Amino acid sequence: MSKQKRRHLSAEFKARVAREAMENQKTIQQIAKDNDVAPPKENS
């Protein structure tokens, strides 16, 4: 069984996703799905 390598996200990608989140046009779940990343886990 081989271990899958972690993905390294570029600064440009992170900035684009952060900008989308700050604009409040989409939910965090929608942004995560559109960018093929896992949404953050909620703390209850």
N, C-alpha and C positions, 0 to 999 in steps of 0.2 A: 504494500500500500504506500503510494507516494503522497507526500504532504503537498497541498496546494500552496503556492507562494502568495504572500500578501500583495495586494495591489498598491502601488505608490501613485498618489494623486498629485498632479501638478498644482502649482500656486495659482495659475490662471483658472484651472478648473474649480478650485476651492473659492476663488474670488467670484466667479460667475454664479456658483450655487449660493454663496452668501448674499450676493446682490439680489438674486431671485427671492430669497427668504425675506430680505428687508423690504422688498416692494409690496409684500402681502397680497400678491395677485393669486397665489396658489397656496394650498396647505403644504405642510412639511412632507406629508405622505406623498402628495402629488409630485413635489420636487424630487424626492428620493426615487420614485418610480421612473420619472422622465430621465433621470441621470444615471440610472442603473446602480444605485447605491442603497444600502439598507437604511431604513428610517431609524432615528434614535429611539432607544427604549425609554418608556415613560417611567418616572419615579412616582410611586403612589404614597 
